[in-house]
Amino acid sequence: MRSTFTAHRRTSTTTTRTTGWVVMLALAALALGACGPAGSSPAGEVTPADWRTRLPSDWPFDIDAAPVAAENGMVVSTDAYASAVGADVLRDGGNAVDAAVATSLALAVVNPEAGNIGGGGFMVVRLADGRTAALDYRERAPAAAHRDMYLDENGELSDGLFLGHRASGVPGSVAGLWTAHQEHGSLPWASLVQPAIDLAEGFEIRERQAHSFSHSIDGLRAFEATAATFLPGGSPPELGSQFSQPDLAATLTRIRDEGRDGFYRGRTAALIVAEMERGGGIITDEDLAGYDAAWRDPVVFSYRGHTVISMAPTSSGGATLAAMAKILEGYDLSSLEWHGTEHTHLLAEAWKRAYADRNAYLADPDFVEMPLDRMISAEYGTERRASIEMARATPSSAIGPGLGRPERETETTHLSVIDADGNAVAVTTTINSFYGSKVTVRDAGFLLNNEMDDFAAQPGKPNQFGLVQGENNAIEAGKRMLSAMTPTIVVRPSGELFFVVGSPGGATIITNVFQNISNVVDFEMTVVEAVNAPRLHHQHLPDRIQYEPGALTEETMAALRAMGHTVDERFSPDSAYPYIGDAQAIMVAGDRRMLGWSDPRRGGAAVGY
């Protein structure tokens, strides 16, 4: 899979939420098999359209909003500036990879909390002729990294795992975007970088940026260069003000003129190494010069006749998504009350089992062997499903990996692209925590990641997202840390492109992407409904169902607790983004129009033409 896209110029058109005997009766019905394998229908079944009756009256996200429709191309990202850049590339004759490259670089400027050249990511591609590819440009552990590097004298994890210079892996974003362009790009590299340079020279602060900066003041003050860059004059940029990043503009100019070497060699590399020496970090010139992105075979599986194409390890997203799907495919979810007791119970039980396997087995394929084919198979899904009891929750402590034992707020972002020829790209990129390690490279203007926390720095102990991972993902020099990022493309049973989706959210990414897919496949939702609908989450450990405010009724929560589930609202009024994720999605309608929607939880934009 190495052919170049063919790009064609198109003429512009348009853009643009009882306990007692009631619960006991419900549980008795469940125990009698009210929810069985696919094809069975419990008494009192509802149709897919009835899911709307489960929404709270005060749900803040409008499910009746009109999606952005386009005929020739669509870009959806978490920021309107970046989406516009990508759409302009499509309008100028670029293909989906060109647009993804330009949008990613623009996000490095206008979305510094996440979209950043100091991090890494994954790209999933599906060509119009059906061929697929996956590019891994995840960060790598520096050569000086070792298994116990974050343990203090008492054997406890230090905060250097996620704060400061030692928290950073070798960045992969620039190498990944360069590699994708060299393989599939059609427009000149420089033309794709220039819009990001223009934005770095100055753009007007909009509500999304103002909100992000104002909720992150303490973190941005942690290091001098970061404060100087993002808190000019000691305060965050105000709404409507001009914000310029001249050091970042200079760095992007070197990337424009020198390509990959404009980041991994020369002045930018020297600035990164100097910053490491200044703060006690361990990334060296050799680490930078030796970094390479890696082409992988994507994870491909079926779900109710649809073909799902997602990211392979070092992303855990595709395999875990497949494991969930293969467990849940044995139930007719569409016949259940959406976010009712049965539906929520099944989601949680499947997710527990999938995450238990994820945390035990998945890691960098260049370092460990994984039972990947078995984990994503229908046969294994059947085996895992057999242990689900319909009348009670299985404690996570009783759920281990099923294939034998192997020897804080996130900041990630996603973009989805479809071009005029039907080529589709899904990209998820990250610097891990909100504003990463909080370290800005002096005179280079960009933040470094804190991805070393995505390793099992102390196998068997939770990381900052509560994930309890095993030995396969322990720290080793040169190894890529496991990720939950899940850029995904869905194809209709007919073979036509259907849905492109992904999201940030740390450990919640995989369940978020699954819910979006299930929403459109099982419950026949529109792209707006699928993205705007309330979300749930379970990740095996800690053993709890998390829900967005209003996602579950009081009666449902009472029934779930009676079954043994712990149910907690996922909301913090002090959080910059208190909801689950930030999905960016494009649906291809039956008439082949592209219908795009950007998650209102954070405020991005879909732009098409």
BAROGU-747073 format. One record per residue (C-alpha): x, y, z. Coordinates in steps of 0.001 Angstrom, whole numbers, padded with zeros to 6 digits, always signed. Last residue first. Layout:
N
XYZ...
! end
This chain:
609
-016893+022907+000123-016475+021674+003662-015583+022962+007097-016507+021187+010326-015608+023196+013393-014347+022930+016939-015977+023857+020230-014899+021791+023174-018014+019830+024105-019601+021018+020856-018131+018002+019024-017453+018825+015389-019894+017540+012801-019560+016705+009126-022023+015424+006548-020334+014501+003262-022779+014000+000402-022541+010567-001172-026288+010322-001882-026509+007627+000791-024796+009959+003236-021096+009919+004049-020619+010657+007736-017764+012829+009004-016759+012969+012648-014703+014895+015185-015299+013630+018718-014168+015697+021709-013900+013497+024762-015970+012857+027851-017228+016027+029559-015563+018314+032082-013386+020292+029614-011404+023029+031401-011966+021223+034662-012906+023162+037763-016603+022234+037525-015586+018579+037612-017887+016028+036044-017823+012299+035452-020779+011111+037444-020093+007867+039240-021735+004431+039096-020368+001429+040976-021983-001687+039593-023216-004513+041820-026566-005330+040217-028394-003122+042734-026040-000325+041651-027156-000783+038040-030829-000685+039031-030355+002504+041054-028422+004105+038175-031201+003209+035750-033874+004672+037984-031872+007878+038514-031578+008296+034744-028252+007978+032959-026439+010384+030598-027633+013444+032482-024210+014561+033630-021655+012472+031702-021265+008960+032991-018555+006895+034620-019127+003234+035288-016774+002029+037984-014157-000626+038686-010994+001473+038636-009831-000456+036734-011742-002243+033966-011922+000888+031745-015581+001913+031976-017102+004935+030206-020434+006546+029333-021472+009251+026868-024368+011647+026219-025401+012243+022569-023781+015136+020653-021528+013017+018420-024073+010378+017445-026944+012857+017146-024967+015172+014894-023738+012312+012675-027278+010998+012389-028288+008118+014599-029298+004694+013330-029223+003093+016784-027018+000093+016073-024795+001449+013275-024747+005214+013945-024769+005083+017738-022632+001948+017800-019883+003768+015894-020051+006830+018162-020174+004623+021234-017120+002666+020081-015184+005913+019521-016008+007092+023041-015160+003718+024553-011737+003850+022871-010986+007464+023783-011916+007191+027467-008407+006133+028558-007008+009456+027386-009817+011675+026107-009135+012776+022534-011487+011724+019765-011865+009820+016508-014250+009406+013590-014659+008750+009858-017951+007172+008772-019494+005593+005666-017145+004813+002755-018789+002386+000348-018162-001366+000430-021834-002363+000396-021569-003462+004028-020728+000207+004754-017152+001226+005567-016013+002676+008903-012786+004680+009425-011085+005019+012809-008474+007085+014647-008264+005378+018050-005739+006873+020477-005417+004694+023580-001608+004692+023489+001177+002306+024432+004669+003801+024754+007100+003466+021858+010378+001759+022749+013793+003245+022058+015103+002513+025550+012707+000351+027508+009892+001345+029853+007311-001329+030753+004423-001857+028322+004651-005642+028132+005089-005720+031906+001512-004755+032667-000819-001780+032753-003185-000358+035355-004907+002581+033683-006015+005220+036206-005464+008108+033773-002404+009386+035678-000892+005891+035617-002148+003059+037800+000184+000478+039399+000631-003090+038119+003789-002262+036197+005563+000796+037653+006411+003062+034743+003810+001153+032725+004395+003469+029781+001860+006178+029041+003538+008348+031664+006530+008670+029303+004159+010673+027095+004795+013980+028814+004956+015966+025555+007061+019027+024798+005585+022449+024167+006553+024637+021218+008147+028064+020861+011627+027246+019560+013524+029972+021430+013175+028018+024678+011519+024639+024226+008288+024914+026187+007938+022593+029184+004440+022096+030620+005018+018298+030275+001994+018131+028003-000182+021224+027719-003125+019241+029128-001678+015774+029541-000658+013486+026662+001133+015520+023961-001281+014115+021428-002287+013285+017864-005248+011496+016326-005562+011436+012536-008310+009894+010398-007882+010102+006606-010356+009317+003838-009981+009179+000051-013413+009602-001553-012245+011409-004702-013426+014814-003460-011523+014530-000192-012503+013167+003191-010807+014349+006369-011145+013686+010107-009184+015401+012873-008433+014367+016425-006872+015961+019487-005028+014843+022599-004596+016458+025863-005676+014412+028676-006829+015404+032054-005237+013761+034635+005829-012987+030050+002111-012521+029142-000497-014114+031403-003102-016247+029675-005472-015281+026872-008369-013934+028912-006662-011111+030738-008180-010887+034202-011694-010291+035352-012508-011229+038947-011056-007999+040368-013180-006156+037810-016239-007373+039686-018742-009059+037346-021970-007106+037464-025202-008927+038080-028374-010250+036479-027143-010610+032867-024016-012529+033708-021110-012020+031299-018662-014971+031312-019840-016273+027925-019106-012927+026268-015347-013446+026672-015515-016769+024828-017739-015367+022081-015389-012422+021586-012538-014920+021337-014300-016700+018493-015148-013407+016751-011436-012565+016632-009821-009351+017860-007785-010902+020694-006803-013956+018622-005289-011889+015840-003484-009657+018345-001912-012311+020575+001043-009933+021132+004785-010301+020626+006894-007634+022272+009540-005053+021336+008844-003913+017755+005137-004504+018368+005127-001686+020966+002556-002651+023588-000685-004578+024048-001039-007650+026203-002012-006975+029791-003627-003550+029669-005537-004288+026484-006769-007644+027751-008262-006136+030906-009527-003232+028777-011559-005574+026568-013019-007426+029529-014085-004312+031371-015478-002769+028165-017705-005761+027521-019130-005675+031029-019661-001917+030962-021394-001927+027591-023603-004826+028612-024681-003163+031851-025385+000144+030078-027667-001546+027523-029473-003686+030077-030085-000842+032533-031141+001779+029988-028610+003906+028128-030489+003118+024891-033436+000864+025687-032532-002385+023993-033600-003736+020605-030756-001906+018846-028245-003656+021092-029029-007048+019601-026375-008945+021516-023587-011173+020174-021960-008203+018464-021182-006903+021951-018230-009232+022547-016824-008808+019029-017269-005033+019192-015440-004688+022485-012500-006767+021228-012430-004769+017986-012248-001471+019867-009487-002905+022029-007523-003949+018945-008034-000645+017153-007273+001620+020092-004269-000009+021709-002036+002196+019590+001474+000901+019456-000241-001103+018155-002728-000986+015268-005041+001869+014372-008536+001391+012983-010448+000136+009963-014007-001030+010656-015891-002976+007988-019653-002942+008432-021588-006208+008409-022711-005973+012018-019188-005046+013099-016349-006382+010964-012632-006133+011649-009507-004373+010343-006583-003388+012567-004237-001382+010362-001019-002914+009031+001738-000649+010303+003998+001989+008705+006556+003308+011180+007734+006883+011826+011473+007263+012333+013594+008854+015062+017350+008413+014794+018241+012096+014391+016242+012999+017480+017601+010310+019770+021136+010972+018499+020849+014664+019273+019852+013732+022808+016672+013459+024876+017546+012952+028575+016042+015864+030492+017740+017622+033394+016094+021001+032809+018820+023005+031074+020313+019948+029400+016922+019010+027928+016349+022586+026774+019761+022583+025084+018844+019305+023357+015591+020787+022065+017350+023963+020883+020011+021925+019074+017303+019865+017336+015639+023083+016189+018953+024524+014959+020123+021594+012866+018620+018121+012935+015310+016544+013942+013093+019550+013250+014208+021127+009982+015564+017710+009046+011995+016512+008446+011393+019179+005831+014170+021722+005395+012321+024821+004182+008910+024287+005738+010339+022714+008884+012735+025647+009251+009804+028019+008786+007852+026092+011395+010612+026720+013918+010684+030423+013065+006898+030686+013427+007168+028901+016762+009645+031500+017989+007404+034288+016681+004274+033106+018520+001629+035799+018040-001690+036313+019750-003978+039147+018680-006723+039960+021172-010394+039104+020687-010712+037111+023891-007789+037906+026154-004361+036304+026078-003508+034663+029393-001816+036850+031996+001775+037434+033109+002605+040040+030466+002412+037316+027821+001007+034165+029404+001451+031576+026621+005006+032182+025456+006613+033830+028485+004864+031415+030839+006115+028437+028838+009657+029804+028704+009700+030314+032463+008336+026941+033512+005464+026121+035885+003463+029234+035002+001548+027410+032251+000378+024851+034791-001015+027500+037108-002726+029390+034263-004488+026399+032719-008191+027259+032895-007651+030751+031443-005560+029368+028555-008180+026832+027488-011138+029204+027714-009330+031947+025783-008347+029429+023080-011902+028158+022622-013468+031619+022818-011356+033062+020011-007943+034680+020185-007225+036484+016912-004234+035159+014997-000592+036186+014675+002746+035187+013157+001978+031653+014294-001112+031650+012055+000953+032572+008988+003492+029884+009848+000681+027320+010124-000613+028379+006691+002930+027942+005259+003366+024291+006249+001140+022781+003547+002509+025003+000778+006051+024068+001771+005346+020363+001333+004328+020825-002316+000871+019435-003168+000229+015757-003951+001021+013918-000733+000860+010137-000451+004228+008683+000496+006309+011797+001014+003342+013478+002684+002768+010651+005122+006481+010528+005962+006627+014294+006567+003537+014150+008782+005010+011305+010793+008471+012838+011103+006951+016119+012279+004710+014400+014802+007199+011994+016369+008602+013681+019457+011233+011766+021494+009545+011006+024814+009154+013660+027436+008648+013276+031181+012314+013954+032010+011874+017644+031128+009080+018561+033470+005890+017085+034785+004444+013645+033894+006912+011023+035110+008898+013645+036986+006046+013517+039488+007842+010643+041194+006621+007060+041357+007306+005208+044583+010162+002804+045252+011100+004518+048480+014296+005996+046980+012238+007389+044093+010996+005454+041049+010810+007319+037732+013802+005687+036017+012811+002150+036963+012580+000595+033470+015247+002597+031695+015502+005677+029475+018961+006779+028267+018169+005899+024633+015116+008159+024699+011660+006519+024887+009768+006875+021617+006873+009161+020618+004121+007760+018423+004440+008323+014702+002621+005158+013688+001162+005282+010165-001733+003074+009114-002659+002028+005585-005721+000976+003615-006694+000068+000062-010384+000404-000791-010149+002121-004192-011026+005486-002609-008020+005131-000363-008408+004496+003339-005846+006069+005638-005289+005821+009389-002833+008281+010960-001356+008041+014438+000217+010478+016860+003170+012277+018343+004207+015182+020527+006386+018284+020343+004867+019286+017005+001634+020038+018834-002097+019713+018666-002827+019218+022343-002818+022252+024629-001139+024213+021838-004386+024356+019826-003945+027360+017499-000319+026791+016527+000191+023024+016560-003383+022788+015251-002173+024494+012064+000428+021750+011643-002221+019041+011975-004549+020827+009538-001783+021112+006924-000863+017438+007200-004483+016256+007201-005253+018409+004149-002325+016968+002196-003376+013478+003274-006942+014057+002057-005842+015356-001365-004813+018825-002440-006444+020599-005346-006701+024124-003965-010116+023420-002484-008683+020512-000529-005924+022729+000865-008488+025401+001709-010490+022795+003629-007418+021940+005682-006737+025560+006603-010406+026114+007451-010347+023126+009806-007289+024573+011548-008838+027984+012137-012129+026433+013271-010491+024288+015950-011292+020808+017233-011163+019305+013773-013442+018380+010877-012282+018642+007264-014612+018033+004332-014346+017792+000550-016299+017994-002692-020039+017753-002010-020374+019332+001412-022842+019384+004291-022275+020792+007764-024685+019041+010104-028002+020637+011059-028616+020846+014789-031317+018546+016125-029135+016854+018739-028438+020187+020425-025864+019774+023178-026782+021106+026629-029006+018251+027886-031611+020095+029999-034577+017882+029153-032529+014776+029864-032166+012407+026891-033676+008951+027258-036658+009694+025001-034195+010295+022158-033265+006619+022175-036717+005851+020762-035456+006113+017169-033585+002809+017514-036823+000950+018244-037777-000034+021741-038339-003483+023172-040978-003946+025832-040261-007640+026081-036730-008433+025010-035921-009091+021356-033604-011908+020241-031861-011534+016888-028420-011022+018297-027897-013051+021409-029882-012529+024527-031342-009737+026547-034428-010737+028431-032526-013881+029334-034399-015018+032376-031815-013329+034582-032593-010038+032860-036271-010333+033620-035475-011107+037230-033245-008066+037360-036037-005837+036131-038453-007322+038634-035954-006732+041435-035484-003125+040348-039215-002458+040464-039485-004271+043797-037070-001932+045562-035451+000993+043569-037156+003206+041830-029937+013537+028606-020782+025604+006400-019670+025103+003590-020947+025797+000060-019816+025304-003561-016209+025625-004668-015223+024130-008046-013087+021036-007727-009404+020406-008411-008430+016763-008680-005931+014860-006546-004700+011393-007386-003414+009703-004275+000008+008099-004447+000443+004346-004171+002240+002766-001255+000000+000000+000000
! end
